[in-house]
Amino acid sequence: MVRSRRQISLAQQQRDAALLPLIEALKAEHPFWGYRRIWATLKYKDGYAINQKRVARLMRLHGLGVKRAVLRAKRRSTGLKPRPEHPCQWWGIDMTKIMTESGWVYIVLLVDWFSKKIVGHHAGCRSRSQEWLQALNMAIQAHFPYGVRDQGLNLMSDNGCQPTGTAFMRECTVLGISQAFTSYNKPKGNADTERTIRTLKEELLWLHEWRSLNHLESTLSAWIETFNSSYLHSALGWNTPQRAHDAGTKNWEKTPLAAA
């Protein structure tokens, strides 16, 4: 028995025709967005009363979806990664690079795991412990104006030469920051930071031709500001990192443990 497709009413066809250009405009600006993020932007930012299924249907019919490669780690995790209870408890640090007309530019990001906020960054033509420390110092100055010692800050990184370098580890010890490193049996140990870097690539780095470090650096700072204040994050219930950071800090300050 062959089932016939449900006929779409004329009224719905008209609503779909009005909605499709909005979806196409968002896809043109953000080619790596899937239907969930398109839906969240239309609903929470633009105020359209629509559901995910409708957006998914239109994107599927018009070839606007995103094909994701399913990659699975060959090793299984033997432990759970830390789960922060409030902002500025667990930060992750990592780097990526992008080619410009004048050579490679290396970008270091620090991400707060509770709020997904990018708390510090650095872009330069080299990627040494010194550049990683500049990104760390930016984050500390912005979020610990009265000092970071005895504040319970933990920093997760991979086992690269920068975070395991003598200068970087010595500085963390002086500041009272507890370092933690990803291990062979924890392939998702720094996943929050790596996912933010992927967003940076999809939303900025891969979409433009970069002339130089100065060209990239100014654009990067503006993008990070927009990301923190406006990016709707699915892990935060479609809230923005800055709002989640502010709310988490406020709630934590009210707890007896924080006041002790």
Secondary structure, 3 states (H helix, E strand, C coil): CCCCCCCCCHHHHHHHHHHHHHHHHHHHHCCCCCHHHHHHHHHHHCCCCCCHHHHHHHHHHCCCCCCCCCCCCCCCCCCCCCCCCCCCCEEEEEEEEEEECCEEEEEEEEEECCCCCEEEEEEECCCCHHHHHHHHHHHHHHHCCCCCCCCCCEEEECCCCCCCCHHHHHHHHHHCCEEEECCCCCCCCCHHHHHHHHHHHHHCHHHCCCCCHHHHHHHHHHHHHHHHHHCCEHHHCCECHHHHHHHHHHHHHCCHHHHC
